[in-house]
Amino acid sequence: MEHKIKRDLQLINLVSDFESKFEQGNIDYVEEKTIYQLIEYYESEFQIEKAMEVVDVALEQFPYRSDFYLIKARLFLADNKIDQCLSQLKDAENVAPYEKEISLLRIKAHCVRKNTKDAKVILDDLKASCLDGDLIDYYIAESYFFEASKEYKAMYNSLKSALKIDSGNAEALERFWVAVDLSREYENSIAFHKAIIDENPYNHLAWYNLGLSYSFNWEYDKAIEALEYSFIINPSFELGYLECAEICLQEGKVKKALEIYIDANNRFGPECDFMVNIASCYLQLEKIAEAKMTLLKALRIEAHNEEIYFLLGESYAKSGSWYSAINAYLKAIDIDDSREEFFLSLAKAYVQVEDYNKATINFHKATKVCMEDSLYWREYACFVIRLGLYDEALQILDEADEHTFGADLLYCRAITLFFMKRKKEGLEILTEAFEEDFAMHRLIFELAPELEVDKDINSIIRYYQREFGDC
C-alpha cells in the first residue's frame, strides 16, 4: 500500500509539473517514459484533450516515431473524431507504411462510421497477409466489422476465436461482453467463461464477464459472487465494484452494497459518486446521521452536485426537518430542473408544512417533467383527493389519460367517484382496476379507510382474492 501511495504521488507530481510547464509554454524536453505515463494517466481520467497535448509534445520531440501518430489516431477515434483519426493514420503511414496497427485502426474507424464497405476491403487485405501470430488482432478487427453490420452472432464467434488463442487479451474480453449482450448468448457465455477461468482462475475480466452473464440469466447470487472475484483478484478494477454493488442493491442486499461502496471509495476516492451511493445506502438502512455526514463531506469535494442536495433533502425529510429538506430540494432543482423526483419530493415536503399552493405547483411540475409515468399523476391526484377537491382530481386524471395509463390511476378515479357519491361508476372503474392489477388494491384503503367496511367493495375484493390469491 505504501508503495502504491508513493507511486501515485510521483504520478501526480509528474502531471502537475507537465501542466504547469505546458501552460507557461516552457516545455523543453520530456522523457519518453514520462510521456507514456502522462498519456496513460489522462486516458484513465477520460481527459482526451490533455492526452492530445502530451502526444503533440511527443511528436515535436520524436517526429519519426509512428507510435505517437497511432496513439493520436486512437485518441481521435475514442473521441469519435473519425476524419481526424483517418488523417492521422495517413501521417502514420508516411512514417511506417507497413505498420499493421494502421490497418486495424482504419477498420475500427470505418466501422464506427458504419462504412462497412471500406472496412471489408481492408479486412480482406489484412486476412490475406495475416500470419498465425496476427490472428487474434484479425479476429478482433473482424468483430468490429460484424458489429457495424449488425451480425451479432458472427461478432460473438469472432471474439470467441480470439479468446481461444489468448484468453487474457483485454480488448477481446471487453468486446466479448458487448457481443454476448448484443447476441443474447448469456448461457453460452457462462459456459465459455467458466472454461477460461478453469484455465486461469486469476483472469479478473473473465470473472467480470461471467458475473454479468449470470446477472442477465437471472442468477443473481452467482453474479454477485463472480463479480466479487473480479475485484478481489484485481483490487484496481473499479467496474467490478460498481456492477457488484448495483446487483446487491437490486436484490435488496443493501448492507453488502454499502460495504462495497465504502471499500471502493477508500481505494479510489474520495469520490462524489461513491459517497452519494454510500449515503443512499445509509438512508435505506435508516442511518440518517451517517448519511448526512457522508453528504456534507461530499459537498466539500463537489459543491455543485444536484444528487448530493437531493439526498440531503431526503435525509432531512426522514428526520422530520421539513424546512431544511425544502431548502435542500430547492438547491438540487436550481442545479438540475429536469428531474421529476426532485419536484415530487419538494411537493411532499410542502404538504408537510401545509403550504398547499406550493405543493400543488410542484406536483404539477413533476407531471410535466415526466408525463409518461403514472406515479407522478397518481401522487398529484392523491394529494388533491385528500384535500377533498374531487372535481380537480378528475381533471388531473383526465389529463393523465392523455399521456399514460396505469392501474393506480384507475384506483384513484374509482375512489374519487366514491367520494362524489357516484358509486355505480366507481364500482365499474374499480373492477377494471382489479383486472389490471389486483395487487394494488390496498391503495383504496390508504386513500379512503372508511371504505374498508363497504359491503360491495369487500364482495368484489373477495371474488378477486379467489381468482388471484390474497395479494
C-alpha positions as CSV (number, residue, x, y, z in Angstrom):
1,M,0.0,0.0,0.0
2,E,2.9,2.4,0.9
3,H,4.5,1.6,-2.5
4,K,1.2,2.4,-4.3
5,I,0.8,5.8,-2.4
6,K,4.4,6.7,-3.3
7,R,3.8,5.8,-7.0
8,D,0.6,7.8,-7.1
9,L,2.3,10.8,-5.6
10,Q,5.1,10.6,-8.1
11,L,2.5,10.5,-10.9
12,I,0.6,13.4,-9.5
13,N,3.9,15.4,-9.4
14,L,4.6,14.4,-13.0
15,V,1.2,15.6,-14.1
16,S,1.4,18.8,-12.1
17,D,4.8,19.6,-13.4
18,F,3.8,19.0,-17.0
19,E,0.6,21.1,-16.8
20,S,2.5,24.0,-15.2
21,K,5.2,24.0,-17.8
22,F,2.7,23.5,-20.7
23,E,0.6,26.5,-19.6
24,Q,3.7,28.6,-19.4
25,G,4.9,27.3,-22.8
26,N,8.1,26.2,-21.1
27,I,8.5,22.6,-22.2
28,D,12.0,21.8,-23.4
29,Y,12.2,18.0,-23.3
30,V,10.0,15.3,-21.8
31,E,11.4,11.8,-21.3
32,E,9.8,9.1,-23.3
33,K,8.8,7.1,-20.2
34,T,7.2,10.2,-18.8
35,I,5.2,10.8,-22.0
36,Y,3.7,7.3,-21.8
37,Q,2.9,7.7,-18.1
38,L,1.1,11.1,-18.8
39,I,-0.9,9.7,-21.7
40,E,-2.0,6.7,-19.7
41,Y,-3.0,8.9,-16.8
42,Y,-5.1,11.3,-18.9
43,E,-6.7,8.4,-20.7
44,S,-7.6,6.8,-17.4
45,E,-9.2,10.1,-16.4
46,F,-11.0,10.4,-19.7
47,Q,-9.2,13.7,-20.4
48,I,-8.7,13.2,-24.2
49,E,-7.7,16.8,-24.9
50,K,-5.0,16.7,-22.2
51,A,-3.7,13.4,-23.6
52,M,-3.6,15.0,-27.1
53,E,-1.4,17.8,-25.7
54,V,1.1,15.3,-24.4
55,V,1.1,13.5,-27.8
56,D,1.7,16.7,-29.6
57,V,4.7,17.4,-27.4
58,A,5.9,13.8,-28.2
59,L,5.6,14.4,-31.9
60,E,7.6,17.6,-31.7
61,Q,10.4,15.6,-30.0
62,F,10.0,12.4,-32.0
63,P,8.6,13.3,-35.4
64,Y,9.6,10.0,-37.0
65,R,8.0,7.7,-34.3
66,S,4.9,6.0,-35.7
67,D,3.8,5.1,-32.1
68,F,2.8,8.6,-31.3
69,Y,0.9,9.1,-34.6
70,L,-1.0,5.9,-33.8
71,I,-1.7,7.0,-30.2
72,K,-3.1,10.3,-31.6
73,A,-5.3,8.4,-34.1
74,R,-6.6,6.2,-31.4
75,L,-7.4,9.2,-29.2
76,F,-9.3,10.8,-32.1
77,L,-11.2,7.5,-32.5
78,A,-12.0,7.4,-28.8
79,D,-13.4,11.0,-29.1
80,N,-15.4,9.9,-32.2
81,K,-13.5,12.3,-34.5
82,I,-13.3,9.9,-37.4
83,D,-12.0,12.3,-40.1
84,Q,-9.1,13.4,-37.8
85,C,-8.4,9.8,-37.0
86,L,-8.1,8.8,-40.6
87,S,-6.0,11.8,-41.4
88,Q,-3.6,11.0,-38.6
89,L,-3.4,7.4,-39.9
90,K,-2.2,8.8,-43.3
91,D,0.6,10.6,-41.4
92,A,1.5,7.4,-39.6
93,E,1.6,5.6,-42.9
94,N,4.1,8.0,-44.3
95,V,6.4,7.3,-41.4
96,A,5.7,3.5,-41.2
97,P,3.9,2.2,-44.3
98,Y,3.8,-1.4,-43.2
99,E,2.6,-0.9,-39.7
100,K,-0.2,-3.4,-39.1
101,E,-1.8,-1.2,-36.4
102,I,-2.7,1.4,-39.1
103,S,-5.0,-1.1,-40.9
104,L,-6.6,-2.2,-37.6
105,L,-7.4,1.4,-36.6
106,R,-8.7,2.1,-40.1
107,I,-11.1,-0.8,-39.9
108,K,-12.4,0.4,-36.5
109,A,-12.8,4.0,-37.7
110,H,-14.8,2.9,-40.8
111,C,-16.9,0.6,-38.6
112,V,-17.7,3.5,-36.2
113,R,-18.9,5.4,-39.2
114,K,-20.9,2.3,-40.4
115,N,-18.8,2.3,-43.6
116,T,-18.6,-1.5,-43.8
117,K,-17.7,-1.5,-47.5
118,D,-14.3,0.2,-47.0
119,A,-13.8,-1.7,-43.7
120,K,-14.3,-5.1,-45.5
121,V,-11.7,-4.2,-48.2
122,I,-9.1,-3.5,-45.5
123,L,-10.2,-6.6,-43.5
124,D,-9.8,-8.8,-46.6
125,D,-6.3,-7.4,-47.3
126,L,-5.4,-8.0,-43.7
127,K,-6.6,-11.6,-43.8
128,A,-4.6,-12.3,-47.0
129,S,-1.3,-11.2,-45.3
130,C,-2.2,-12.4,-41.8
131,L,0.4,-14.7,-40.0
132,D,-0.5,-17.0,-37.2
133,G,0.8,-14.6,-34.6
134,D,-1.5,-11.9,-36.0
135,L,-4.7,-13.9,-36.0
136,I,-6.0,-12.5,-32.7
137,D,-5.8,-9.0,-34.0
138,Y,-7.6,-10.0,-37.1
139,Y,-10.4,-11.6,-35.2
140,I,-10.8,-8.5,-33.0
141,A,-10.9,-6.3,-36.1
142,E,-13.4,-8.7,-37.7
143,S,-15.6,-8.3,-34.6
144,Y,-15.9,-4.5,-35.3
145,F,-17.0,-5.2,-38.9
146,F,-19.7,-7.7,-37.7
147,E,-20.9,-5.3,-35.1
148,A,-21.3,-2.5,-37.6
149,S,-23.0,-5.0,-39.9
150,K,-25.4,-6.0,-37.0
151,E,-24.2,-9.6,-37.4
152,Y,-24.0,-10.1,-33.7
153,K,-23.7,-13.9,-33.6
154,A,-20.8,-13.6,-36.0
155,M,-19.3,-10.9,-33.8
156,Y,-19.6,-13.3,-30.8
157,N,-17.9,-16.1,-32.8
158,S,-15.0,-13.9,-33.9
159,L,-14.2,-12.8,-30.4
160,K,-14.6,-16.4,-29.1
161,S,-12.0,-17.4,-31.7
162,A,-9.7,-14.6,-30.5
163,L,-10.1,-15.7,-26.8
164,K,-9.3,-19.3,-27.8
165,I,-5.9,-18.0,-28.9
166,D,-5.3,-15.8,-25.9
167,S,-7.9,-15.9,-23.1
168,G,-6.2,-13.0,-21.3
169,N,-6.5,-10.5,-24.2
170,A,-8.1,-7.4,-22.5
171,E,-9.7,-5.9,-25.7
172,A,-11.1,-9.2,-26.7
173,L,-12.6,-9.8,-23.3
174,E,-14.1,-6.3,-23.0
175,R,-15.6,-6.6,-26.5
176,F,-16.8,-10.1,-25.9
177,W,-19.2,-9.0,-23.3
178,V,-20.6,-6.4,-25.8
179,A,-21.1,-9.3,-28.2
180,V,-22.7,-11.5,-25.6
181,D,-25.2,-8.8,-24.8
182,L,-26.0,-8.0,-28.4
183,S,-26.4,-11.6,-29.4
184,R,-28.1,-12.6,-26.1
185,E,-25.7,-15.6,-25.8
186,Y,-25.8,-15.5,-22.0
187,E,-25.9,-19.2,-21.3
188,N,-23.2,-20.0,-23.8
189,S,-21.2,-17.1,-22.3
190,I,-21.4,-18.7,-18.8
191,A,-20.0,-22.0,-20.0
192,F,-17.3,-20.3,-22.1
193,H,-16.1,-18.0,-19.3
194,K,-16.1,-20.9,-16.8
195,A,-13.8,-22.7,-19.1
196,I,-11.5,-19.7,-19.3
197,I,-11.5,-19.4,-15.5
198,D,-10.6,-23.1,-15.2
199,E,-7.6,-22.4,-17.3
200,N,-6.7,-19.2,-15.5
201,P,-8.5,-18.6,-12.2
202,Y,-6.9,-15.1,-11.8
203,N,-8.4,-13.7,-15.0
204,H,-10.4,-10.8,-13.5
205,L,-12.1,-9.8,-16.7
206,A,-13.4,-13.4,-17.3
207,W,-14.9,-13.3,-13.8
208,Y,-16.5,-9.9,-14.6
209,N,-18.0,-11.2,-17.8
210,L,-19.2,-14.3,-16.0
211,G,-20.9,-12.2,-13.4
212,L,-22.7,-10.1,-16.0
213,S,-23.7,-13.2,-17.8
214,Y,-25.2,-14.7,-14.7
215,S,-27.0,-11.4,-14.0
216,F,-28.7,-11.4,-17.4
217,N,-29.5,-15.0,-16.9
218,W,-31.3,-14.1,-13.6
219,E,-28.8,-16.0,-11.5
220,Y,-28.1,-13.0,-9.2
221,D,-26.4,-14.7,-6.3
222,K,-23.9,-16.3,-8.7
223,A,-23.5,-13.0,-10.4
224,I,-22.6,-11.2,-7.1
225,E,-20.1,-14.0,-6.3
226,A,-18.4,-13.8,-9.7
227,L,-18.2,-10.0,-9.7
228,E,-16.7,-10.1,-6.2
229,Y,-13.9,-12.3,-7.5
230,S,-13.2,-9.7,-10.3
231,F,-12.2,-7.0,-7.8
232,I,-10.7,-9.4,-5.3
233,I,-8.3,-10.6,-7.9
234,N,-7.7,-7.1,-9.3
235,P,-8.4,-4.5,-6.5
236,S,-8.0,-1.7,-9.0
237,F,-10.8,-2.9,-11.2
238,E,-13.4,-0.2,-10.4
239,L,-16.1,-1.6,-12.7
240,G,-16.3,-4.8,-10.7
241,Y,-17.1,-2.9,-7.6
242,L,-19.8,-0.8,-9.3
243,E,-21.6,-3.7,-11.0
244,C,-21.5,-5.9,-7.9
245,A,-22.9,-3.2,-5.7
246,E,-25.6,-2.4,-8.2
247,I,-26.8,-6.0,-8.3
248,C,-26.6,-6.2,-4.5
249,L,-29.0,-3.2,-4.3
250,Q,-31.3,-4.7,-6.9
251,E,-31.5,-7.8,-4.7
252,G,-32.1,-5.9,-1.5
253,K,-28.6,-6.6,-0.1
254,V,-28.1,-3.0,1.0
255,K,-25.5,-3.7,3.7
256,K,-23.3,-5.7,1.3
257,A,-23.7,-2.9,-1.3
258,L,-22.7,-0.3,1.3
259,E,-19.6,-2.3,2.2
260,I,-18.5,-2.5,-1.4
261,Y,-19.1,1.2,-2.0
262,I,-17.1,2.1,1.2
263,D,-14.2,-0.2,0.0
264,A,-14.3,1.4,-3.4
265,N,-14.3,4.9,-2.0
266,N,-11.4,4.1,0.3
267,R,-9.4,2.7,-2.7
268,F,-10.3,5.2,-5.5
269,G,-11.7,8.2,-3.6
270,P,-12.8,10.2,-2.0
271,E,-15.1,10.5,-5.0
272,C,-18.6,12.1,-5.0
273,D,-20.2,9.3,-6.9
274,F,-19.2,6.7,-4.4
275,M,-20.1,9.0,-1.5
276,V,-23.6,9.6,-3.0
277,N,-24.1,5.8,-3.3
278,I,-22.8,5.3,0.3
279,A,-25.3,8.0,1.6
280,S,-28.1,6.4,-0.4
281,C,-27.4,3.0,1.3
282,Y,-27.3,4.7,4.7
283,L,-30.7,6.2,4.0
284,Q,-32.2,2.8,3.0
285,L,-30.8,1.4,6.3
286,E,-32.3,4.3,8.2
287,K,-28.9,5.5,9.3
288,I,-29.8,9.2,8.9
289,A,-26.8,10.7,10.8
290,E,-24.3,8.7,8.8
291,A,-26.0,9.7,5.5
292,K,-25.9,13.4,6.4
293,M,-22.2,13.2,7.5
294,T,-21.3,11.5,4.2
295,L,-23.2,14.0,2.1
296,L,-21.7,17.0,3.8
297,K,-18.2,15.6,3.2
298,A,-19.2,15.1,-0.4
299,L,-20.2,18.7,-0.7
300,R,-16.8,19.8,0.3
301,I,-15.5,17.9,-2.7
302,E,-18.1,19.0,-5.2
303,A,-20.4,21.9,-4.1
304,H,-22.4,21.9,-7.4
305,N,-23.9,18.5,-7.3
306,E,-27.7,18.1,-7.5
307,E,-27.7,14.5,-6.3
308,I,-26.0,15.4,-3.0
309,Y,-28.5,18.1,-2.3
310,F,-31.4,15.9,-3.2
311,L,-30.2,13.1,-0.8
312,L,-29.6,15.8,1.9
313,G,-33.3,16.7,1.4
314,E,-34.3,13.1,1.8
315,S,-32.2,12.9,5.0
316,Y,-33.9,15.9,6.5
317,A,-37.3,14.6,5.4
318,K,-36.7,11.3,7.1
319,S,-35.8,13.2,10.3
320,G,-38.8,15.5,10.0
321,S,-36.8,18.6,9.4
322,W,-39.1,19.8,6.6
323,Y,-37.8,23.3,6.1
324,S,-34.3,22.1,5.8
325,A,-35.5,19.4,3.4
326,I,-37.3,22.1,1.3
327,N,-34.1,24.2,1.2
328,A,-32.0,21.2,0.0
329,Y,-34.5,20.2,-2.6
330,L,-34.6,23.7,-4.0
331,K,-30.8,23.7,-4.3
332,A,-31.0,20.4,-6.2
333,I,-33.6,21.9,-8.6
334,D,-31.5,25.0,-9.1
335,I,-28.8,22.8,-10.4
336,D,-31.0,20.4,-12.4
337,D,-34.7,21.2,-13.1
338,S,-35.3,18.2,-15.3
339,R,-35.6,15.6,-12.5
340,E,-39.2,14.7,-11.8
341,E,-38.4,13.0,-8.5
342,F,-36.9,16.3,-7.2
343,F,-40.2,18.2,-7.8
344,L,-42.2,15.3,-6.2
345,S,-40.1,15.2,-3.0
346,L,-40.4,19.0,-2.8
347,A,-44.1,18.9,-3.2
348,K,-44.4,16.3,-0.5
349,A,-42.3,18.5,1.8
350,Y,-44.6,21.4,1.2
351,V,-47.5,19.2,2.1
352,Q,-45.9,18.5,5.5
353,V,-45.6,22.3,6.3
354,E,-49.2,22.8,4.9
355,D,-48.1,25.1,2.1
356,Y,-50.6,23.6,-0.3
357,N,-50.2,26.2,-3.0
358,K,-46.5,25.5,-3.4
359,A,-47.2,21.7,-3.1
360,T,-49.7,22.0,-6.0
361,I,-47.2,23.9,-8.2
362,N,-44.5,21.2,-7.6
363,F,-46.8,18.2,-8.1
364,H,-47.9,19.8,-11.4
365,K,-44.2,20.3,-12.4
366,A,-43.4,16.7,-11.6
367,T,-46.1,15.5,-14.0
368,K,-44.9,17.9,-16.7
369,V,-41.3,16.7,-16.5
370,C,-42.4,13.0,-16.7
371,M,-45.8,12.8,-18.3
372,E,-45.4,9.1,-19.3
373,D,-45.0,7.8,-15.7
374,S,-48.3,7.2,-13.9
375,L,-46.6,7.5,-10.5
376,Y,-46.4,11.3,-10.6
377,W,-50.0,11.7,-11.8
378,R,-51.1,9.3,-9.0
379,E,-49.3,11.3,-6.3
380,Y,-50.8,14.6,-7.7
381,A,-54.3,13.1,-7.8
382,C,-53.9,11.6,-4.3
383,F,-52.9,14.9,-2.9
384,V,-55.9,16.7,-4.4
385,I,-58.3,13.9,-3.3
386,R,-57.0,14.2,0.3
387,L,-57.9,17.9,0.1
388,G,-61.4,17.0,-0.9
389,L,-61.1,18.6,-4.3
390,Y,-62.8,15.8,-6.3
391,D,-63.6,17.8,-9.5
392,E,-59.9,18.9,-9.7
393,A,-58.8,15.3,-9.1
394,L,-60.9,14.1,-12.1
395,Q,-59.4,16.8,-14.2
396,I,-55.9,15.7,-13.3
397,L,-56.8,12.1,-14.1
398,D,-58.4,13.0,-17.4
399,E,-55.2,14.9,-18.3
400,A,-53.1,11.9,-17.2
401,D,-55.1,9.6,-19.5
402,E,-53.8,11.7,-22.5
403,H,-50.2,10.8,-21.6
404,T,-50.1,7.5,-19.8
405,F,-52.0,4.5,-18.3
406,G,-51.8,2.6,-15.1
407,A,-54.0,0.6,-12.7
408,D,-53.1,3.2,-10.0
409,L,-54.9,5.9,-11.9
410,L,-57.9,3.7,-12.2
411,Y,-58.0,3.2,-8.4
412,C,-57.7,7.0,-7.9
413,R,-60.6,7.6,-10.3
414,A,-62.7,4.9,-8.6
415,I,-62.0,6.4,-5.2
416,T,-62.8,9.9,-6.4
417,L,-66.1,8.7,-7.8
418,F,-67.0,7.0,-4.5
419,F,-66.3,10.3,-2.6
420,M,-68.6,12.1,-5.2
421,K,-71.4,9.6,-4.3
422,R,-71.2,8.1,-7.9
423,K,-70.8,4.6,-6.5
424,K,-72.1,2.7,-9.6
425,E,-69.5,4.3,-11.8
426,G,-66.8,3.9,-9.1
427,L,-67.5,0.1,-8.9
428,E,-67.2,-0.3,-12.6
429,I,-63.8,1.5,-12.7
430,L,-62.7,-0.4,-9.6
431,T,-63.5,-3.7,-11.3
432,E,-61.4,-2.6,-14.3
433,A,-58.6,-1.7,-11.9
434,F,-58.7,-5.1,-10.2
435,E,-58.5,-6.8,-13.6
436,E,-55.5,-4.6,-14.5
437,D,-53.5,-5.1,-11.2
438,F,-55.3,-6.5,-8.2
439,A,-52.1,-6.3,-6.1
440,M,-52.5,-2.6,-5.8
441,H,-56.0,-2.8,-4.2
442,R,-54.7,-1.6,-0.8
443,L,-54.5,1.9,-2.3
444,I,-58.2,2.1,-1.9
445,F,-58.0,2.0,1.9
446,E,-54.9,4.1,2.1
447,L,-56.9,7.0,0.5
448,A,-60.3,6.1,2.0
449,P,-60.0,4.0,5.2
450,E,-63.8,4.2,5.6
451,L,-64.3,2.1,2.5
452,E,-62.9,-1.0,4.4
453,V,-66.5,-1.6,5.7
454,D,-68.2,-1.2,2.4
455,K,-70.0,-4.4,1.6
456,D,-70.0,-4.0,-2.2
457,I,-66.3,-3.3,-2.4
458,N,-65.4,-6.2,0.0
459,S,-67.6,-8.5,-2.0
460,I,-65.6,-7.7,-5.2
461,I,-62.3,-8.0,-3.3
462,R,-63.2,-11.5,-2.1
463,Y,-64.1,-12.6,-5.6
464,Y,-60.7,-11.4,-6.9
465,Q,-58.9,-12.9,-4.0
466,R,-60.3,-16.3,-5.0
467,E,-59.1,-15.5,-8.6
468,F,-55.6,-14.1,-7.8
469,G,-54.9,-15.0,-4.2
470,D,-54.6,-12.6,-1.3
471,C,-52.2,-10.0,-2.6
